[in-house]
Amino acid sequence: MGYGFLLRSALASGQYEIVGLCDMNSLNLDRAAGVFAETGAKKPKLFSFYQEMYKVEDLQAVAIATPTHWHALHFMDACKAGLHVFREKPISYDIREWQAMLAAHQRANNVVLVDFPRTIVDTNDKVKALIQSGEVGRILQVHGIHSIGQEA
């Protein structure tokens, strides 16, 4: 999600200065950093541990695009660091996790946006228009698979 959708969308918008990328998997991190070479954008600092990235001077916000089980810890640490947060759904696994996250947000008084990307991209509209056009013929069955790290 971070590599295939968020990073490319943020760069394409021209509205963000990306100062750091973090991934524990060095292959994923190198691949994400390669997007900057493709687009000609300034390459950000690379981190293996998010806690290090959260210490970057003048860092204002983070996008949390990690496996779901890490969302809460990354979120609460971002709040503790005084960062605004853009993060993926789900908000939490259970009510106690959510309560801890809410308390962290209230202490930080930061801006938080929980993303539901399929509602803000035009992919669904394009598929609907293609089906309605009749160009693909009669559809009897559809299977969908999204591989992590690959664009859908």
Buried (B, 14 or more C-beta within 10 A) or exposed (E): BBBBBBBBBBBEEEEBEBBBBBBEEEEBBEEBBEBBEEEEBEEBEBBEEBEEBBEBEEBEBBBBBBEEEEBBBBBBBBBEBEBBBBBBEEBBEEEEBBEBBBEBBEEBEBEBEBBEBEEEEEEEEEEEEEEEEEEEEEEEEEEEEEEEBEEE
